Amino acid sequence: MFRTVTVGFDGSSESRAAAEWAAREARLRGLPLRVVDVWEPVPELVLQAALPGAETQRQWTERVPREAAEGLRLRHPGVEVITLHLTGDPAEALIEAADSTDLMVLGSCGFSGIVGFVVGSVSLAVIAHAERPVVLVRAGEQAADEHRMDPAGVPSAATAFRPVVLGLDTGRPDETLLEFAFDAAARRNASLSVVHAWPEPPTSFYRFQGDAELYDVLAGKQAAVLTEVLRSWRQKFPDVEVTEVSQCGSAAQVLVDASRGACLVVVGRRIRTSRFGTHIGHVAHAVLHHVEAPVAVVPHD
C-alpha cells in the first residue's frame, strides 16, 4: 500500500471541499495527496452512433482534476499532490482506491430540510465496503469551520481546533477506532470527547419505585467502564485532553447531540464480508446524515 491521503474528485462543489480538507489532512499526516477521478466509459451504442461529446467528456474529466491539483499545490505548499485517472464504475473504482490508501476522503451534498445532509449512493457504497477509513466532507466546508472563533467572534483557521468527537461502544471497544480518534486529536492538538450511550433501565417504562436509585447505579457503572476502557489510551496519548461522556439514551441521538461544534466526528463500522448492500449501522448512518462536521467512518472487525 502506497501511503497517501486520497480524495475522490469529480469537479463538484462537494468534491472541491473534500479536496481542500484532504490537503489539510495530508499536511497533518506528512503524506502525499492523491486526487482520483473516475471516468465512466460511454456505452458502445452511443459511440457507434458517432454522437459528439464522448471524447470531449473524457477530456473534461481529466482536465478538471489536473487543474484542481495545480490549485491544491499552490494553496497547500509542501503537500505533494498526484493525480490518478481511473475508468469504470465510480463506486467500485473508489472502493479499490480506498483500500490502497491511509484515508479516503469524499464529498457530500449540502443540507436538505427534509432528510438532513444528502449522502450519495457512491459515497455510501464506498463507506460500506472500504476496508480503510473514509471521511465524508460537506459541500462548503472551510478550514475555519474546524477551528474555534477568534476573540472577536470571527471564524479563523488560526485559532485552536474544535474538539474531535468519538462515538464508542464500550462493550466492543475496537483498538483501530480508538487509535484513529486519539491520533486525529493529537495531530490537531485538540481535545477528544469520547461519547458512550447506554439504554434506559427496563423498569423505567413503568416508573417503579427505586428507579432513580437504579439509574444512579447504572450510570455509575457505565461511566466506570468507559473510564477503564480509556485508561491505557490516556497513557499512550498523555497530551490529549479527554472528556468522557456517558449518557443514557439512543446511541445515535446522543452522539449527534454531542457532535455539535466538533471539528471531526469519528464512528466505527463493522467490516462485512458481503460486497452487496450499503449497511453501515444505524449510528453511523444517523451521524452521516445529521452532523455538520466532517465524519470519519473507521471499519473494524
N, C-alpha and C positions, 0 to 999 in steps of 0.2 A: 504494500500500500504506500503510495506516494503521499507524504504528509502535506495536506493543504486544508484550507477552508474553501469550500465550493459553493457557488451560488448559481441557481437556475435563472436564466435571463431570457426574456422574450420581448424586451423593449417597452413593456407596460409600466405604468407609474409604480405599481406594487413591486415589480421586479427591480426597478431602479432603486427604490427604498431598501429592498433586500440587499442589493449590491453594495450600497453605502454602508449598511450595517455590517455586512460580511467583511468589507475592507477594514473597518474599525476593529472587528474581532480578529482578523488576520494580524493586525499590528499588535494587539494584546498578546497573541499567542506566538508571535515571531515566525509566522508561517506564510508561504505564498498564497495568493488568492487565485482560484481557478474559476473563470467565468464560462459557464456551459450553456450553449444554446442548442436546441433540438429542432431539426427541420423534418417535417412530415412530408415524404415524397408525394407528388401529385399523382392521383390514380392514373393507371395506364390508359383508360378510355379518354381521359382529358388530354393526355399527351397525343394520342392518336388523332384527336380532333384538331390538333395544332392550334389550340386556343392560346392567345397571347397572355403573358403574365406569369407562366410557370417558372421560367428561368429567372425572371425579374424578382419573383417572390423569394427564390433561394438566395439570390444575390443580396436582397434586402436583409434576410435573416442572418447573413454572415457579416454584412457591413455594420449593422446596428450594434451587435456585441463588440465588434472590433473598435468602433468609435467610443463605446461606453468604457471599454478597458483603457483606452487612451486617457479619457477623462478621470478615471479612477487613479491612474498613475500620477496625474497632476495634482489631484486633491489629497492623495494619501502618499506623499513621498516616503520612500523607504520600503513600501509594500510591493513585492514582486507580483505582477498581475499577468496571468497567462490565460489564453482562450482555448476552448475546446469545442469544436463543431461536431455534433452527433446527428445521425439520421435514424428515423424510426418513430415508434410510438413514444410520445413525450414522457408518460408515466414510467414505462419500462426503462427508457434510457436514463432518466433521472434516478430511478432506484438503483440501477447499476452504478451510476456515477457516485451516488451517496455511499455505497458500500466500499468505495475505494478512496475515501477521504476521512479526515478527522471530524468534519462537521459539514452538513449540508444546510444551506440557507435558501428559503423560498419566500416569495411574496404572497400576500393575501389581500383581497379587495377590502374596501372600507366598510364602514358601519351601515347596517340596514336597520331601520326602525322595527322591522318585523322579526328578523331572525338574528339580529346582532351582527357580528363580523362574519363575512362571507368567506368560507374556505372552499376553494375549488376542488373539483374531483381529482385533478392531477396531484395537488398538494396532499389531499387526504390519502391517495394511493401511496405516495412516497412515504408519508409518515407511518402508514400502517404496515409497510413491508420492508423499509430500510432497516438494516441492522446496525447503523451508526446514528448518532444523534442528529435530529433535524430541528432547525429553528424556523419558525414562521414569523415574518415581519409584516406589519400592517402598511398599507399604502399611506404615504405622508409621514411616516416615521422619520424623525430627525435626531441628530446627535444630542441636542439639548433636551429632548424628551426623556433621556435616560438619566439626567442629572437633576439635582436639587435646584430650586430657584436661587438666584443670587440675592444679596442683602436688599436689593431694591425690588425684589419680587419679579425679576425678569428671567425668562428661561436662558440658560447659559450652559455651554459644553465645558466651561472652565471650572465649574463647581464640582463638588463630590458627587459620586454616583448615588442614585437612589438604591434602596435595598434589593438584593436578589431574594426571591421567594421560592421555597421548595415545598412541594406537596409530598408528604411521606406517609406510607403505611407502616406503622411500627411493627405490625405482625409479620411483614416481609420486607425488612429494610435492606434494599439492594445496595451493594457497595459501589457499583457503577454509577448509579443515580446520585448517591451521596458525594462521590468523588467529583462528579461533574459540577454539582452545585457549589461545593466548597471551593473548588478551583476557580469557578467563574467569579465568586465573590472575592477571592484572594487577588485575582488578576485586576479587578476593578478597585481594590482597596475599599470594598463596600461591605456593609453588614449583610448578614444572612438571616432571614426569617424562615424557620422550619415549622411548617403547619401540619398538624395531625388532627383529624376529626374522628370522633367515636360516637357510636349510636346511643340514642336515648334509652334509659333503662326500660325494660318491657312493662314494668308496673306503672310507669308514669302516665300511660294512657288512661289508667283507671283512677289515678290520683290517690293511691293508697297512703295511709298514714305512715310516715317514716321515709317517704320518697326523698325528702330533702337530705336526710342523713345518708341514704343510699347514693344519691347523686354526688354528694361531697366525697364519699369513699371512692366511688368510681373515678371521679375527676382527679383525685389524688393519685390513684394507681396509674391512670393513663399518663399523667404528667411525669410520674416517676419512670415509667417505661421509656418515654421519649427522651428524658434526661440520660438514661443509661445507654440508649442507642447512640446518642450523640457524644458520649464521653470520649471515646477514642478519637473521634474526628475533631473535637475541640483541641485535643492534644496534638494531632497531626497538623492542624492549621491554627496555631495559637494566636495569630494576628487577626483572625476573622472574628468580628463581634457577632455572636449568635443570639438570636431571640427565639425562644421556644413558645409556640402557640399550640396548646392542646385544648380543643373545644368540642363540645357536644353538638352534633348536628349532621346534616348532609355533607359528605366529604366534598362534593362538587361545589356546593354553595359556600361552605366555609372557606375553601381555597380561593374562589372567585372574589369573595369579600375581602380576604386578606391580601389579595394581589393588587389592590388599588394603590397606585403610587410606586409600584415596583419598576425597576429598570429591566428585569428579566424574570420570567416565571419558569420554573423547571418542574416537569412532571415525568412520570415513568410510563412505560408501555411494555407489557409482557410480550416477548417475541413469540409469534405464532409460526408454525411450520407451513400452513396453507398459504398459497400465493393469491387466493381469491378473497374478495370482500375487503371492506375497509374498517374492520373492527379495531378501534383504538382505545376502548374503555370509556365509560361514561364520564369519569372525572376529566380525563384529557380532552374529551370532546367538548365538555362544558367550558373548560378553560380556553380552548382554541377559539370558541365562538363568542366568548363574553369578556375576555381580558384584553385590555388595550395594549399592554406591553408586549414586546417580543416573547414568544413562548418556545422553550426548548423541550422537545419530546425525546426522552432518552430510553431506548429499548434495552431490556434486560431479561434474563432468564426467569 
